[in-house]
Amino acid sequence: MRAIIRYFVLYLALSSSAHAIVLGTEDTLNTYSSVGYTIGATGALGSVVALSPEWVLTAAHVVEDGTSFVVMGDPYTGAEGLYFLIDQVITHPDYVSGQYHDDLALIKLSALDPIVPTPGVVDASFATLSDIVPGSGPLPVTATLTGYGVTSIDGTVDPEAAIVRRYGVAATDPFGPAPLPFDPGFPYDCSQAMLICTYDTTGGAPGDSGGGMWFDYGNGEVLAGINSFIFDENDLLNPPGEANWDDGYWTVGMSTAYYADWITGHVPTALFDTSAVPAPPAVWLFGSGLLGLVGVARRRQAA
């Protein structure tokens, strides 16, 4: 059975149209080996982040149609690392299908086959989570986004492309703490403590949902959020305008600090950073098209 699944993973890796983070950089140094992926019962691909040998964190909408296994490790070993069988999926109790609040799920892996980091071979490290809740800590900062999404935001794919982990850098809350000149409403209200909003051209794409948003406060990168959905500023028009993904767009994640009690309630060993220091100001790479727009319109999942 193990060999059959491994060959299936290899087939997907060689035939899938998936790639991660639009205009992002391939993680050739395996820096983000804690970020893996999972494939659902219908073949949909989403990303995950390892918290411990037996637990990974993802977005709830990634596992709505079920999930068969998790793949972690070096994305350049041919079979994209090693697969791990799933024992249990726990969706946040307040998540509602088709909505974007509380969009988190935990996946418990089989105790018979836990994640064991093997540096230099399949180094699936475990993430340290940020203890900074948006609105209460040193934001804005520059975030690093990671995941396994399509390479083109409009869904254009390369049928010959393998599944490869990528990362991209974006600015968090680039309009700062001052309120926007309108009330965009959920899910675009980035003042909500549950949300981490980033803006850039190297944002998430379908497949990146469940991947990580990383902050570096000076002591190394910590996992601040889980990729949930994306939207363009033209989505805020009433009626909405046609999205323009080329000039920058928003990638929004669920804050791990906001959901710390729920996470540690199931994964007591999940490590939260306790020595964060104020980060330097972000390099704000944002357009001016958002200012003055009104209304709320459509949204798009990042997976």
N, C-alpha and C positions, 0 to 999 in steps of 0.2 A: 504493500500500500504506500509506504514511504517513497519508494522508487517511482511509482506511478505519479504521485503528486509532484515529485521533484521534476519529472519530465514535463508535466503539465505547466509548471511554473516556467521552465525553460522555454517551452513553446510560446507562452504568453509574452515572455521577455523579448523573444525574437520576432514576434508577429504583431504585437500590440502597437496601436497608434499613439500611445501615451508618451508624453514627455512632461517635465515639470516647469513651473514658473515662467510665464511669458517673458522673453528677452532676458532670462536669468542665466546663471553660470552653472555649468555642470560641477558637481561636487566630487571632483577627481581625487581630492585628498581625503575623502571619506570623513570629513569633519563632522557631518551631521548624520552619522551612522545610527543615531537613536531614532531617526525618521525612516519608517518603512511604509509598506502599503498593504492593503487588503483588497480582495476581489469578491464582490457580492454574488449572490446566486444567479443574477441576470447578466453577469459579466462586467458590471460597473466597477470602476477602480477608484479607490479613495486612499488617503494617506493616514498614517498613525504615528504616534510618538511613544517610545518605550519609557515606562516609569520604573519598572522593576523586572526581575526575571520572569514574572508571570502576568504582568499587567501592561497594557498599552492604552493610551488615551486617543480618542478620535472625535469627529463630529457625529452627532446623532443621525443626521440624514444620510451619512455614509453607510450605516448598517440597517437602514429601514427595510431593505429587501433581503436581509440576511447576509451572512458573510461566511466564507468557507475556511480561510486560513489567513495568516499574516506572514509577510516576508520581510525580513530584517537583514541588515548587514551591508557589506561592500557592494555597490551597484555595478562593479566592473569584474565580477567573477563569472560572468556568463549566465548563471541562473539567478542573478540579482541577489545573492546571499542565500540564506537558509529560510525554509518555511517553518511555521509553527502552527500546530493545530489549536483550535479554539474550544474552550470549555464552557464559557458563559459570556453573554453580552448584557451589560447593564446600561440602559438609557436613562438620562436624567429624568426624574419623575415629572418635571414641569414642561418637558419638551412636547411640542405639538407639531405633528407632521405638516409640512408646508409653511411653517412659521420659523422665525430665526432667533427666538429667545431660547436660552437654556439648551443650545445646540451642542450637547456633549454626550459622549458615551464612553464607557470603559469596556475593554475586552480582556477577559481573563483567559490566558493561554493554558494549555494542558500541562498539568504538573509533571507529566512524564517527559516533557520536552521543553524545559524552560530556556529562556534566552541566556546564553553564557558568552560574555564578551571574549573574543579571541583576537587580540590586536594583531594587525597585519594580515589576518585571514578574513574573518567575518567579525568586525568590531562593532557590535550593536551596543552602544553605550546607553546609559540611563540618564534621562534629563533631570536637571535640577530646576525646579519651578520658581518663578518670580513671586515674591511676597508683596509686590507693589500693586495696589488696586488703582486703576485709572481714576484720576481726580484727587488722589490722596498722596501721590508720589511724584518723583522728578520726571514728569513728562513735559514737553515732547522729547523723544529720543529717536535715534535711527534704529529701525527694526530690520532684522534679517528674516525673510520668509522662506520656508522650505516645503517641498512637496513633490508629488508625481502627477502633474496635470498635463493637459495637451499644450503643445507649443504655441498654438495660435488661439487667441481669445475668442475668435468667432467660430471656433470648432473645426477649422481646417487642420487636417492631420496628415502625417506622413505614414503611409501603410508599412513602410520598411523600417520605421523607427522602433528601437527597443525601449523598454521602460527604464528611464534614467532619472535619478534624483537631481534636482537643481535647487538653486537658491537665488534670491534677488533681494536687493536692499530698497527700503521705502521709508518715508518719514511718517511718524505717528502723529495724529491730530495736528496736521500742519497749519491749521488756522488758530492754534493756541487755545488757551483757556477761555478767551472771550466768546460769548454766545454768537452764533450765526445770526444774520439779519432776518431769520425766519425760523419757525419751528418745523423741522423736517419730519418729525414723528418717527416712530419705530418702523423699520430697523435702522434708519439712517441717523438717529440721534446719538452722535458720538460722545455726548456728555454722560451717557449712562455708564455706570461703573462696571457693568457686565461686559461692555464692548471695548475692544481695542481697534481703532481705525487707522489704516495706513493709506498713503497716496503716492503713486508713482507709476511709471510704465513697466516696472519689473514686479508687478503684482501677481496675485494668484490666478489660477485658471482652473477650469473643470478638471477634477482629479486631485487638486491640491487640498481640498477640504479634508480636515483631520490632521494636516501637517502643522508645523510649528511656526510661531512668531517668537523670535529670540531677541532679547535686550542684553546689552553689555553695560553694566554699571561700573566697570573698572576691575571686576574680579572674575572675568570670564562670562560667557553667554549663559543666560538662564531663560527657561521657557516661560514667556509671558502670556501667550495665548494660543488657541487652536483655530486654524483657518476655518471660516464658516461660509461666507458669501462675498460676492463682489458686486459692485454697481458703478455706473458711470454718472457724472454730474447731470447729464441730459435726462437721466431717469427721474430727476427731481422736477422736471417741467410738468405742467398740468395743462393739456395732456403731455405725456412723456415724449421727448424727442428721440431721434435715432442715436443709439450709443456710439461714441467715438472712443474706441479703446486705445488708439495710437497716441493720444496726447496725455495719457495718464488716467487712472481710475482708482477706485477705492477697493481695498481688500480689508474685510472686517473679520475679527476673531473674537472668540469667547475668552475672557480673562481667566487664567488659571488661579490667580489670587482671589478673585471674587468667588470662585467655586471651590476654595481650598477645603472647606468643611466637608463638602460632598465627596471630593476626591479622596481625602484622607480617611473618611468614614468607611470606604471600601478598600483603600490601599494605605494602611497606616505607615508603611515604609516610604511612601512618596516623600522626596526631599524638597523642602522649600528653602530658598536662599534667605539667610538672616543677617547678611553683612553688606547689603547693597549700599552704594554711595551715589550721590547725585551724578548723573551722566552729563557729559558736555552737550551743548545744544545740537540739535539735529541739523543736518544739511537739508533744508526744506526745498524739495523739488516738487512744486505743485503749480498748477495753472490757476488763473484768475476766473475761470469760467463759472465756478460754483457760486460766487458772490452775487447776490441779488435774485437768484432763482427761487421759485416758490413751488410748494406742493410736494406730493409724494406719488411715486408711480411704481414701476415694476422693480423687481430685484432678481438677481440671478445667483444660483448656488455656485460655489467654487468647485463642486464635484458633481 
